[in-house]
Amino acid sequence: MTREIKNLGQAARYGMFVRVGCRKCDKVATFTATDLAAVLGHGRTLPSLTFRCRDCNSIDCEVMPYEDDRDRVNKKRVIWRPVKE
Ligand SMILES: [Zn+2]
């Protein structure tokens, strides 16, 4: 099932997750769209998001929104800090 998600507010309403992968060191982190919307604003579009890798400090990251109910009970979520512009 693919939905067209225009911004974080929409993704948060659908209860989606955003997986962020570092292109440099392949570290992967997962956020809830709700968390991101609270920090960055509900109107932010997904392609405009910028993340800084906690391991290698690179901001060359891939953003992949997805839906997966199983992740709701996964407590091993890696939290990255969003980059403020
Ligand atoms: Zn990295």
PDB file of the backbone (N, CA, C, O) and the ligand in Angstrom, with CONECT records:
HET     ZN  A 101       1
ATOM      1  N   MET A   1       0.852  -1.195   0.000  1.00  0.00           N
ATOM      2  CA  MET A   1       0.000   0.000   0.000  1.00  0.00           C
ATOM      3  C   MET A   1       0.887   1.243   0.000  1.00  0.00           C
ATOM      4  O   MET A   1       1.721   1.425   0.887  1.00  0.00           O
ATOM      5  N   THR A   2       0.701   2.066  -0.974  1.00  0.00           N
ATOM      6  CA  THR A   2       1.500   3.281  -1.054  1.00  0.00           C
ATOM      7  C   THR A   2       0.599   4.502  -1.003  1.00  0.00           C
ATOM      8  O   THR A   2      -0.346   4.639  -1.781  1.00  0.00           O
ATOM      9  N   ARG A   3       0.908   5.358  -0.093  1.00  0.00           N
ATOM     10  CA  ARG A   3       0.193   6.624  -0.012  1.00  0.00           C
ATOM     11  C   ARG A   3       1.135   7.731  -0.425  1.00  0.00           C
ATOM     12  O   ARG A   3       2.349   7.647  -0.235  1.00  0.00           O
ATOM     13  N   GLU A   4       0.557   8.761  -0.988  1.00  0.00           N
ATOM     14  CA  GLU A   4       1.387   9.909  -1.304  1.00  0.00           C
ATOM     15  C   GLU A   4       1.401  10.850  -0.101  1.00  0.00           C
ATOM     16  O   GLU A   4       0.402  11.495   0.216  1.00  0.00           O
ATOM     17  N   ILE A   5       2.544  10.912   0.550  1.00  0.00           N
ATOM     18  CA  ILE A   5       2.669  11.726   1.745  1.00  0.00           C
ATOM     19  C   ILE A   5       3.351  13.032   1.375  1.00  0.00           C
ATOM     20  O   ILE A   5       4.479  13.037   0.882  1.00  0.00           O
ATOM     21  N   LYS A   6       2.665  14.129   1.613  1.00  0.00           N
ATOM     22  CA  LYS A   6       3.214  15.418   1.199  1.00  0.00           C
ATOM     23  C   LYS A   6       4.043  16.074   2.295  1.00  0.00           C
ATOM     24  O   LYS A   6       5.027  16.755   2.007  1.00  0.00           O
ATOM     25  N   ASN A   7       3.650  15.874   3.543  1.00  0.00           N
ATOM     26  CA  ASN A   7       4.401  16.527   4.616  1.00  0.00           C
ATOM     27  C   ASN A   7       4.328  15.707   5.909  1.00  0.00           C
ATOM     28  O   ASN A   7       3.646  14.684   5.984  1.00  0.00           O
ATOM     29  N   LEU A   8       5.043  16.184   6.906  1.00  0.00           N
ATOM     30  CA  LEU A   8       5.144  15.451   8.167  1.00  0.00           C
ATOM     31  C   LEU A   8       3.813  15.351   8.894  1.00  0.00           C
ATOM     32  O   LEU A   8       3.522  14.336   9.527  1.00  0.00           O
ATOM     33  N   GLY A   9       3.002  16.408   8.806  1.00  0.00           N
ATOM     34  CA  GLY A   9       1.706  16.381   9.474  1.00  0.00           C
ATOM     35  C   GLY A   9       0.846  15.231   8.956  1.00  0.00           C
ATOM     36  O   GLY A   9       0.177  14.535   9.720  1.00  0.00           O
ATOM     37  N   GLN A  10       0.886  15.054   7.639  1.00  0.00           N
ATOM     38  CA  GLN A  10       0.135  13.972   7.022  1.00  0.00           C
ATOM     39  C   GLN A  10       0.674  12.608   7.473  1.00  0.00           C
ATOM     40  O   GLN A  10      -0.091  11.714   7.834  1.00  0.00           O
ATOM     41  N   ALA A  11       1.982  12.471   7.444  1.00  0.00           N
ATOM     42  CA  ALA A  11       2.602  11.215   7.854  1.00  0.00           C
ATOM     43  C   ALA A  11       2.273  10.907   9.312  1.00  0.00           C
ATOM     44  O   ALA A  11       2.036   9.752   9.666  1.00  0.00           O
ATOM     45  N   ALA A  12       2.258  11.936  10.156  1.00  0.00           N
ATOM     46  CA  ALA A  12       1.941  11.753  11.568  1.00  0.00           C
ATOM     47  C   ALA A  12       0.499  11.292  11.749  1.00  0.00           C
ATOM     48  O   ALA A  12       0.216  10.438  12.590  1.00  0.00           O
ATOM     49  N   ARG A  13      -0.403  11.854  10.965  1.00  0.00           N
ATOM     50  CA  ARG A  13      -1.810  11.446  11.059  1.00  0.00           C
ATOM     51  C   ARG A  13      -1.982   9.981  10.695  1.00  0.00           C
ATOM     52  O   ARG A  13      -2.826   9.293  11.269  1.00  0.00           O
ATOM     53  N   TYR A  14      -1.188   9.499   9.743  1.00  0.00           N
ATOM     54  CA  TYR A  14      -1.264   8.095   9.350  1.00  0.00           C
ATOM     55  C   TYR A  14      -0.497   7.199  10.316  1.00  0.00           C
ATOM     56  O   TYR A  14      -0.511   5.977  10.167  1.00  0.00           O
ATOM     57  N   GLY A  15       0.175   7.795  11.309  1.00  0.00           N
ATOM     58  CA  GLY A  15       0.952   6.987  12.246  1.00  0.00           C
ATOM     59  C   GLY A  15       2.166   6.348  11.604  1.00  0.00           C
ATOM     60  O   GLY A  15       2.554   5.233  11.952  1.00  0.00           O
ATOM     61  N   MET A  16       2.760   7.062  10.666  1.00  0.00           N
ATOM     62  CA  MET A  16       3.875   6.487   9.918  1.00  0.00           C
ATOM     63  C   MET A  16       5.205   6.660  10.643  1.00  0.00           C
ATOM     64  O   MET A  16       5.315   7.399  11.621  1.00  0.00           O
ATOM     65  N   PHE A  17       6.196   5.963  10.140  1.00  0.00           N
ATOM     66  CA  PHE A  17       7.561   6.069  10.643  1.00  0.00           C
ATOM     67  C   PHE A  17       8.439   6.613   9.537  1.00  0.00           C
ATOM     68  O   PHE A  17       8.108   6.520   8.356  1.00  0.00           O
ATOM     69  N   VAL A  18       9.550   7.176   9.932  1.00  0.00           N
ATOM     70  CA  VAL A  18      10.518   7.651   8.952  1.00  0.00           C
ATOM     71  C   VAL A  18      11.858   7.002   9.266  1.00  0.00           C
ATOM     72  O   VAL A  18      12.431   7.193  10.339  1.00  0.00           O
ATOM     73  N   ARG A  19      12.332   6.240   8.312  1.00  0.00           N
ATOM     74  CA  ARG A  19      13.629   5.602   8.479  1.00  0.00           C
ATOM     75  C   ARG A  19      14.671   6.452   7.769  1.00  0.00           C
ATOM     76  O   ARG A  19      14.500   6.844   6.615  1.00  0.00           O
ATOM     77  N   VAL A  20      15.754   6.727   8.485  1.00  0.00           N
ATOM     78  CA  VAL A  20      16.813   7.556   7.935  1.00  0.00           C
ATOM     79  C   VAL A  20      18.089   6.738   7.871  1.00  0.00           C
ATOM     80  O   VAL A  20      18.556   6.217   8.883  1.00  0.00           O
ATOM     81  N   GLY A  21      18.645   6.630   6.685  1.00  0.00           N
ATOM     82  CA  GLY A  21      19.870   5.865   6.516  1.00  0.00           C
ATOM     83  C   GLY A  21      21.015   6.774   6.111  1.00  0.00           C
ATOM     84  O   GLY A  21      20.875   7.603   5.212  1.00  0.00           O
ATOM     85  N   CYS A  22      22.157   6.612   6.786  1.00  0.00           N
ATOM     86  CA  CYS A  22      23.347   7.387   6.456  1.00  0.00           C
ATOM     87  C   CYS A  22      24.021   6.745   5.241  1.00  0.00           C
ATOM     88  O   CYS A  22      24.305   5.547   5.236  1.00  0.00           O
ATOM     89  N   ARG A  23      24.273   7.562   4.211  1.00  0.00           N
ATOM     90  CA  ARG A  23      24.890   7.008   3.003  1.00  0.00           C
ATOM     91  C   ARG A  23      26.381   6.766   3.204  1.00  0.00           C
ATOM     92  O   ARG A  23      27.001   6.034   2.433  1.00  0.00           O
ATOM     93  N   LYS A  24      26.951   7.368   4.224  1.00  0.00           N
ATOM     94  CA  LYS A  24      28.388   7.232   4.444  1.00  0.00           C
ATOM     95  C   LYS A  24      28.736   5.970   5.226  1.00  0.00           C
ATOM     96  O   LYS A  24      29.616   5.210   4.823  1.00  0.00           O
ATOM     97  N   CYS A  25      28.040   5.744   6.356  1.00  0.00           N
ATOM     98  CA  CYS A  25      28.426   4.620   7.217  1.00  0.00           C
ATOM     99  C   CYS A  25      27.316   3.582   7.337  1.00  0.00           C
ATOM    100  O   CYS A  25      27.456   2.611   8.080  1.00  0.00           O
ATOM    101  N   ASP A  26      26.206   3.780   6.607  1.00  0.00           N
ATOM    102  CA  ASP A  26      25.111   2.803   6.566  1.00  0.00           C
ATOM    103  C   ASP A  26      24.375   2.638   7.887  1.00  0.00           C
ATOM    104  O   ASP A  26      23.640   1.666   8.064  1.00  0.00           O
ATOM    105  N   LYS A  27      24.557   3.563   8.809  1.00  0.00           N
ATOM    106  CA  LYS A  27      23.770   3.518  10.034  1.00  0.00           C
ATOM    107  C   LYS A  27      22.328   3.877   9.704  1.00  0.00           C
ATOM    108  O   LYS A  27      22.067   4.759   8.886  1.00  0.00           O
ATOM    109  N   VAL A  28      21.396   3.183  10.349  1.00  0.00           N
ATOM    110  CA  VAL A  28      19.986   3.439  10.098  1.00  0.00           C
ATOM    111  C   VAL A  28      19.307   3.832  11.400  1.00  0.00           C
ATOM    112  O   VAL A  28      19.520   3.190  12.429  1.00  0.00           O
ATOM    113  N   ALA A  29      18.500   4.868  11.366  1.00  0.00           N
ATOM    114  CA  ALA A  29      17.742   5.290  12.533  1.00  0.00           C
ATOM    115  C   ALA A  29      16.278   5.412  12.145  1.00  0.00           C
ATOM    116  O   ALA A  29      15.952   5.651  10.982  1.00  0.00           O
ATOM    117  N   THR A  30      15.408   5.248  13.115  1.00  0.00           N
ATOM    118  CA  THR A  30      13.976   5.337  12.848  1.00  0.00           C
ATOM    119  C   THR A  30      13.342   6.379  13.763  1.00  0.00           C
ATOM    120  O   THR A  30      13.600   6.402  14.966  1.00  0.00           O
ATOM    121  N   PHE A  31      12.524   7.225  13.191  1.00  0.00           N
ATOM    122  CA  PHE A  31      11.749   8.192  13.953  1.00  0.00           C
ATOM    123  C   PHE A  31      10.277   7.892  13.752  1.00  0.00           C
ATOM    124  O   PHE A  31       9.894   7.254  12.771  1.00  0.00           O
ATOM    125  N   THR A  32       9.450   8.354  14.682  1.00  0.00           N
ATOM    126  CA  THR A  32       8.030   8.404  14.358  1.00  0.00           C
ATOM    127  C   THR A  32       7.778   9.746  13.681  1.00  0.00           C
ATOM    128  O   THR A  32       8.396  10.753  14.026  1.00  0.00           O
ATOM    129  N   ALA A  33       6.877   9.746  12.726  1.00  0.00           N
ATOM    130  CA  ALA A  33       6.538  10.996  12.046  1.00  0.00           C
ATOM    131  C   ALA A  33       5.985  12.006  13.048  1.00  0.00           C
ATOM    132  O   ALA A  33       6.154  13.213  12.878  1.00  0.00           O
ATOM    133  N   THR A  34       5.325  11.506  14.091  1.00  0.00           N
ATOM    134  CA  THR A  34       4.770  12.381  15.114  1.00  0.00           C
ATOM    135  C   THR A  34       5.877  13.175  15.813  1.00  0.00           C
ATOM    136  O   THR A  34       5.754  14.382  16.025  1.00  0.00           O
ATOM    137  N   ASP A  35       6.954  12.476  16.164  1.00  0.00           N
ATOM    138  CA  ASP A  35       8.085  13.143  16.805  1.00  0.00           C
ATOM    139  C   ASP A  35       8.683  14.203  15.889  1.00  0.00           C
ATOM    140  O   ASP A  35       8.954  15.327  16.311  1.00  0.00           O
ATOM    141  N   LEU A  36       8.883  13.831  14.641  1.00  0.00           N
ATOM    142  CA  LEU A  36       9.493  14.751  13.691  1.00  0.00           C
ATOM    143  C   LEU A  36       8.611  15.973  13.457  1.00  0.00           C
ATOM    144  O   LEU A  36       9.102  17.098  13.360  1.00  0.00           O
ATOM    145  N   ALA A  37       7.307  15.738  13.367  1.00  0.00           N
ATOM    146  CA  ALA A  37       6.377  16.838  13.129  1.00  0.00           C
ATOM    147  C   ALA A  37       6.396  17.806  14.311  1.00  0.00           C
ATOM    148  O   ALA A  37       6.283  19.019  14.136  1.00  0.00           O
ATOM    149  N   ALA A  38       6.541  17.249  15.526  1.00  0.00           N
ATOM    150  CA  ALA A  38       6.557  18.086  16.723  1.00  0.00           C
ATOM    151  C   ALA A  38       7.801  18.971  16.751  1.00  0.00           C
ATOM    152  O   ALA A  38       7.741  20.117  17.194  1.00  0.00           O
ATOM    153  N   VAL A  39       8.921  18.441  16.279  1.00  0.00           N
ATOM    154  CA  VAL A  39      10.179  19.178  16.336  1.00  0.00           C
ATOM    155  C   VAL A  39      10.336  20.100  15.130  1.00  0.00           C
ATOM    156  O   VAL A  39      10.748  21.251  15.265  1.00  0.00           O
ATOM    157  N   LEU A  40      10.004  19.584  13.960  1.00  0.00           N
ATOM    158  CA  LEU A  40      10.323  20.296  12.720  1.00  0.00           C
ATOM    159  C   LEU A  40       9.142  21.046  12.130  1.00  0.00           C
ATOM    160  O   LEU A  40       9.325  21.921  11.284  1.00  0.00           O
ATOM    161  N   GLY A  41       7.931  20.716  12.566  1.00  0.00           N
ATOM    162  CA  GLY A  41       6.760  21.381  12.035  1.00  0.00           C
ATOM    163  C   GLY A  41       5.974  20.475  11.102  1.00  0.00           C
ATOM    164  O   GLY A  41       6.550  19.717  10.322  1.00  0.00           O
ATOM    165  N   HIS A  42       4.650  20.562  11.191  1.00  0.00           N
ATOM    166  CA  HIS A  42       3.796  19.652  10.427  1.00  0.00           C
ATOM    167  C   HIS A  42       3.824  19.937   8.934  1.00  0.00           C
ATOM    168  O   HIS A  42       3.460  19.072   8.137  1.00  0.00           O
ATOM    169  N   GLY A  43       4.244  21.120   8.545  1.00  0.00           N
ATOM    170  CA  GLY A  43       4.212  21.481   7.134  1.00  0.00           C
ATOM    171  C   GLY A  43       5.470  21.104   6.375  1.00  0.00           C
ATOM    172  O   GLY A  43       5.538  21.277   5.158  1.00  0.00           O
ATOM    173  N   ARG A  44       6.472  20.587   7.088  1.00  0.00           N
ATOM    174  CA  ARG A  44       7.724  20.234   6.402  1.00  0.00           C
ATOM    175  C   ARG A  44       7.511  19.058   5.461  1.00  0.00           C
ATOM    176  O   ARG A  44       6.921  18.046   5.838  1.00  0.00           O
ATOM    177  N   THR A  45       7.993  19.202   4.242  1.00  0.00           N
ATOM    178  CA  THR A  45       7.898  18.089   3.306  1.00  0.00           C
ATOM    179  C   THR A  45       9.015  17.103   3.595  1.00  0.00           C
ATOM    180  O   THR A  45      10.075  17.481   4.095  1.00  0.00           O
ATOM    181  N   LEU A  46       8.775  15.841   3.279  1.00  0.00           N
ATOM    182  CA  LEU A  46       9.759  14.808   3.589  1.00  0.00           C
ATOM    183  C   LEU A  46      11.088  15.005   2.842  1.00  0.00           C
ATOM    184  O   LEU A  46      12.146  14.797   3.437  1.00  0.00           O
ATOM    185  N   PRO A  47      11.070  15.393   1.579  1.00  0.00           N
ATOM    186  CA  PRO A  47      12.365  15.580   0.900  1.00  0.00           C
ATOM    187  C   PRO A  47      13.182  16.730   1.472  1.00  0.00           C
ATOM    188  O   PRO A  47      14.387  16.806   1.232  1.00  0.00           O
ATOM    189  N   SER A  48      12.549  17.626   2.224  1.00  0.00           N
ATOM    190  CA  SER A  48      13.279  18.783   2.753  1.00  0.00           C
ATOM    191  C   SER A  48      13.948  18.473   4.090  1.00  0.00           C
ATOM    192  O   SER A  48      14.665  19.314   4.632  1.00  0.00           O
ATOM    193  N   LEU A  49      13.723  17.288   4.621  1.00  0.00           N
ATOM    194  CA  LEU A  49      14.288  16.956   5.923  1.00  0.00           C
ATOM    195  C   LEU A  49      15.796  16.727   5.830  1.00  0.00           C
ATOM    196  O   LEU A  49      16.300  16.162   4.859  1.00  0.00           O
ATOM    197  N   THR A  50      16.490  17.175   6.852  1.00  0.00           N
ATOM    198  CA  THR A  50      17.932  16.974   6.913  1.00  0.00           C
ATOM    199  C   THR A  50      18.282  16.350   8.246  1.00  0.00           C
ATOM    200  O   THR A  50      17.797  16.787   9.290  1.00  0.00           O
ATOM    201  N   PHE A  51      19.115  15.341   8.217  1.00  0.00           N
ATOM    202  CA  PHE A  51      19.532  14.689   9.452  1.00  0.00           C
ATOM    203  C   PHE A  51      21.049  14.616   9.503  1.00  0.00           C
ATOM    204  O   PHE A  51      21.725  14.493   8.481  1.00  0.00           O
ATOM    205  N   ARG A  52      21.561  14.695  10.725  1.00  0.00           N
ATOM    206  CA  ARG A  52      23.003  14.537  10.897  1.00  0.00           C
ATOM    207  C   ARG A  52      23.271  13.208  11.580  1.00  0.00           C
ATOM    208  O   ARG A  52      22.723  12.923  12.644  1.00  0.00           O
ATOM    209  N   CYS A  53      24.115  12.400  10.962  1.00  0.00           N
ATOM    210  CA  CYS A  53      24.438  11.091  11.511  1.00  0.00           C
ATOM    211  C   CYS A  53      25.211  11.265  12.820  1.00  0.00           C
ATOM    212  O   CYS A  53      26.163  12.041  12.905  1.00  0.00           O
ATOM    213  N   ARG A  54      24.771  10.519  13.835  1.00  0.00           N
ATOM    214  CA  ARG A  54      25.401  10.647  15.145  1.00  0.00           C
ATOM    215  C   ARG A  54      26.773   9.975  15.158  1.00  0.00           C
ATOM    216  O   ARG A  54      27.621  10.305  15.987  1.00  0.00           O
ATOM    217  N   ASP A  55      26.988   9.045  14.253  1.00  0.00           N
ATOM    218  CA  ASP A  55      28.248   8.305  14.253  1.00  0.00           C
ATOM    219  C   ASP A  55      29.341   9.008  13.455  1.00  0.00           C
ATOM    220  O   ASP A  55      30.464   9.155  13.938  1.00  0.00           O
ATOM    221  N   CYS A  56      29.022   9.443  12.235  1.00  0.00           N
ATOM    222  CA  CYS A  56      30.073  10.003  11.383  1.00  0.00           C
ATOM    223  C   CYS A  56      29.850  11.472  11.069  1.00  0.00           C
ATOM    224  O   CYS A  56      30.633  12.073  10.334  1.00  0.00           O
ATOM    225  N   ASN A  57      28.777  12.065  11.623  1.00  0.00           N
ATOM    226  CA  ASN A  57      28.514  13.490  11.485  1.00  0.00           C
ATOM    227  C   ASN A  57      28.169  13.904  10.061  1.00  0.00           C
ATOM    228  O   ASN A  57      28.188  15.094   9.746  1.00  0.00           O
ATOM    229  N   SER A  58      27.859  12.956   9.206  1.00  0.00           N
ATOM    230  CA  SER A  58      27.490  13.289   7.835  1.00  0.00           C
ATOM    231  C   SER A  58      26.020  13.712   7.784  1.00  0.00           C
ATOM    232  O   SER A  58      25.201  13.223   8.562  1.00  0.00           O
ATOM    233  N   ILE A  59      25.696  14.615   6.873  1.00  0.00           N
ATOM    234  CA  ILE A  59      24.276  14.942   6.675  1.00  0.00           C
ATOM    235  C   ILE A  59      23.783  14.354   5.357  1.00  0.00           C
ATOM    236  O   ILE A  59      22.706  14.709   4.878  1.00  0.00           O
ATOM    237  N   ASP A  60      24.574  13.455   4.772  1.00  0.00           N
ATOM    238  CA  ASP A  60      24.185  12.782   3.532  1.00  0.00           C
ATOM    239  C   ASP A  60      23.332  11.572   3.879  1.00  0.00           C
ATOM    240  O   ASP A  60      23.832  10.448   3.936  1.00  0.00           O
ATOM    241  N   CYS A  61      22.038  11.805   4.113  1.00  0.00           N
ATOM    242  CA  CYS A  61      21.165  10.750   4.599  1.00  0.00           C
ATOM    243  C   CYS A  61      19.981  10.550   3.664  1.00  0.00           C
ATOM    244  O   CYS A  61      19.516  11.483   3.010  1.00  0.00           O
ATOM    245  N   GLU A  62      19.517   9.339   3.618  1.00  0.00           N
ATOM    246  CA  GLU A  62      18.364   8.981   2.811  1.00  0.00           C
ATOM    247  C   GLU A  62      17.140   8.886   3.713  1.00  0.00           C
ATOM    248  O   GLU A  62      17.203   8.249   4.764  1.00  0.00           O
ATOM    249  N   VAL A  63      16.033   9.505   3.324  1.00  0.00           N
ATOM    250  CA  VAL A  63      14.823   9.524   4.134  1.00  0.00           C
ATOM    251  C   VAL A  63      13.764   8.636   3.501  1.00  0.00           C
ATOM    252  O   VAL A  63      13.372   8.839   2.352  1.00  0.00           O
ATOM    253  N   MET A  64      13.303   7.640   4.271  1.00  0.00           N
ATOM    254  CA  MET A  64      12.332   6.683   3.742  1.00  0.00           C
ATOM    255  C   MET A  64      11.132   6.551   4.668  1.00  0.00           C
ATOM    256  O   MET A  64      11.222   5.886   5.700  1.00  0.00           O
ATOM    257  N   PRO A  65      10.013   7.171   4.317  1.00  0.00           N
ATOM    258  CA  PRO A  65       8.809   7.005   5.136  1.00  0.00           C
ATOM    259  C   PRO A  65       8.203   5.624   4.906  1.00  0.00           C
ATOM    260  O   PRO A  65       8.224   5.103   3.790  1.00  0.00           O
ATOM    261  N   TYR A  66       7.663   5.037   5.973  1.00  0.00           N
ATOM    262  CA  TYR A  66       7.040   3.726   5.810  1.00  0.00           C
ATOM    263  C   TYR A  66       6.005   3.501   6.900  1.00  0.00           C
ATOM    264  O   TYR A  66       5.956   4.221   7.897  1.00  0.00           O
ATOM    265  N   GLU A  67       5.183   2.486   6.687  1.00  0.00           N
ATOM    266  CA  GLU A  67       4.188   2.097   7.679  1.00  0.00           C
ATOM    267  C   GLU A  67       4.507   0.691   8.147  1.00  0.00           C
ATOM    268  O   GLU A  67       4.654  -0.222   7.334  1.00  0.00           O
ATOM    269  N   ASP A  68       4.612   0.518   9.439  1.00  0.00           N
ATOM    270  CA  ASP A  68       4.867  -0.823   9.956  1.00  0.00           C
ATOM    271  C   ASP A  68       4.407  -0.881  11.402  1.00  0.00           C
ATOM    272  O   ASP A  68       5.046  -0.310  12.285  1.00  0.00           O
ATOM    273  N   ASP A  69       3.305  -1.566  11.642  1.00  0.00           N
ATOM    274  CA  ASP A  69       2.735  -1.627  12.977  1.00  0.00           C
ATOM    275  C   ASP A  69       3.646  -2.319  13.972  1.00  0.00           C
ATOM    276  O   ASP A  69       3.593  -2.038  15.169  1.00  0.00           O
ATOM    277  N   ARG A  70       4.477  -3.217  13.484  1.00  0.00           N
ATOM    278  CA  ARG A  70       5.322  -3.970  14.419  1.00  0.00           C
ATOM    279  C   ARG A  70       6.333  -3.063  15.109  1.00  0.00           C
ATOM    280  O   ARG A  70       6.761  -3.338  16.230  1.00  0.00           O
ATOM    281  N   ASP A  71       6.712  -1.982  14.435  1.00  0.00           N
ATOM    282  CA  ASP A  71       7.697  -1.089  15.027  1.00  0.00           C
ATOM    283  C   ASP A  71       7.152  -0.306  16.224  1.00  0.00           C
ATOM    284  O   ASP A  71       7.920   0.294  16.976  1.00  0.00           O
ATOM    285  N   ARG A  72       5.855  -0.312  16.396  1.00  0.00           N
ATOM    286  CA  ARG A  72       5.281   0.407  17.531  1.00  0.00           C
ATOM    287  C   ARG A  72       5.739  -0.185  18.866  1.00  0.00           C
ATOM    288  O   ARG A  72       5.824   0.523  19.868  1.00  0.00           O
ATOM    289  N   VAL A  73       6.027  -1.466  18.871  1.00  0.00           N
ATOM    290  CA  VAL A  73       6.447  -2.094  20.118  1.00  0.00           C
ATOM    291  C   VAL A  73       7.962  -2.288  20.159  1.00  0.00           C
ATOM    292  O   VAL A  73       8.493  -2.874  21.103  1.00  0.00           O
ATOM    293  N   ASN A  74       8.640  -1.803  19.150  1.00  0.00           N
ATOM    294  CA  ASN A  74      10.089  -1.923  19.114  1.00  0.00           C
ATOM    295  C   ASN A  74      10.715  -0.763  19.884  1.00  0.00           C
ATOM    296  O   ASN A  74      10.678   0.379  19.426  1.00  0.00           O
ATOM    297  N   LYS A  75      11.283  -1.050  21.041  1.00  0.00           N
ATOM    298  CA  LYS A  75      11.807   0.022  21.892  1.00  0.00           C
ATOM    299  C   LYS A  75      13.256   0.363  21.564  1.00  0.00           C
ATOM    300  O   LYS A  75      13.835   1.294  22.123  1.00  0.00           O
ATOM    301  N   LYS A  76      13.825  -0.409  20.648  1.00  0.00           N
ATOM    302  CA  LYS A  76      15.230  -0.179  20.345  1.00  0.00           C
ATOM    303  C   LYS A  76      15.407   0.870  19.240  1.00  0.00           C
ATOM    304  O   LYS A  76      16.310   0.772  18.408  1.00  0.00           O
ATOM    305  N   ARG A  77      14.554   1.837  19.254  1.00  0.00           N
ATOM    306  CA  ARG A  77      14.620   2.871  18.244  1.00  0.00           C
ATOM    307  C   ARG A  77      15.841   3.763  18.483  1.00  0.00           C
ATOM    308  O   ARG A  77      16.082   4.216  19.602  1.00  0.00           O
ATOM    309  N   VAL A  78      16.588   4.002  17.443  1.00  0.00           N
ATOM    310  CA  VAL A  78      17.728   4.900  17.535  1.00  0.00           C
ATOM    311  C   VAL A  78      17.239   6.321  17.276  1.00  0.00           C
ATOM    312  O   VAL A  78      16.609   6.596  16.254  1.00  0.00           O
ATOM    313  N   ILE A  79      17.528   7.192  18.188  1.00  0.00           N
ATOM    314  CA  ILE A  79      17.053   8.564  18.040  1.00  0.00           C
ATOM    315  C   ILE A  79      18.187   9.462  17.564  1.00  0.00           C
ATOM    316  O   ILE A  79      19.239   9.543  18.197  1.00  0.00           O
ATOM    317  N   TRP A  80      17.964  10.118  16.466  1.00  0.00           N
ATOM    318  CA  TRP A  80      18.892  11.128  16.009  1.00  0.00           C
ATOM    319  C   TRP A  80      18.291  12.489  16.286  1.00  0.00           C
ATOM    320  O   TRP A  80      17.072  12.648  16.362  1.00  0.00           O
ATOM    321  N   ARG A  81      19.161  13.458  16.434  1.00  0.00           N
ATOM    322  CA  ARG A  81      18.625  14.794  16.593  1.00  0.00           C
ATOM    323  C   ARG A  81      18.413  15.412  15.216  1.00  0.00           C
ATOM    324  O   ARG A  81      19.288  15.348  14.352  1.00  0.00           O
ATOM    325  N   PRO A  82      17.253  16.004  15.024  1.00  0.00           N
ATOM    326  CA  PRO A  82      16.998  16.675  13.748  1.00  0.00           C
ATOM    327  C   PRO A  82      17.905  17.904  13.628  1.00  0.00           C
ATOM    328  O   PRO A  82      18.237  18.545  14.625  1.00  0.00           O
ATOM    329  N   VAL A  83      18.291  18.216  12.409  1.00  0.00           N
ATOM    330  CA  VAL A  83      19.134  19.374  12.157  1.00  0.00           C
ATOM    331  C   VAL A  83      18.259  20.604  12.022  1.00  0.00           C
ATOM    332  O   VAL A  83      17.350  20.650  11.193  1.00  0.00           O
ATOM    333  N   LYS A  84      18.543  21.588  12.839  1.00  0.00           N
ATOM    334  CA  LYS A  84      17.805  22.857  12.729  1.00  0.00           C
ATOM    335  C   LYS A  84      18.488  23.757  11.718  1.00  0.00           C
ATOM    336  O   LYS A  84      19.710  23.898  11.711  1.00  0.00           O
ATOM    337  N   GLU A  85      17.669  24.366  10.859  1.00  0.00           N
ATOM    338  CA  GLU A  85      18.279  25.228   9.844  1.00  0.00           C
ATOM    339  C   GLU A  85      18.239  26.668  10.284  1.00  0.00           C
ATOM    340  O   GLU A  85      18.707  27.548   9.560  1.00  0.00           O
TER     341      GLU A  85
HETATM  342 ZN    ZN A 101      27.023   7.946   9.290  1.00  0.00          ZN2+
END
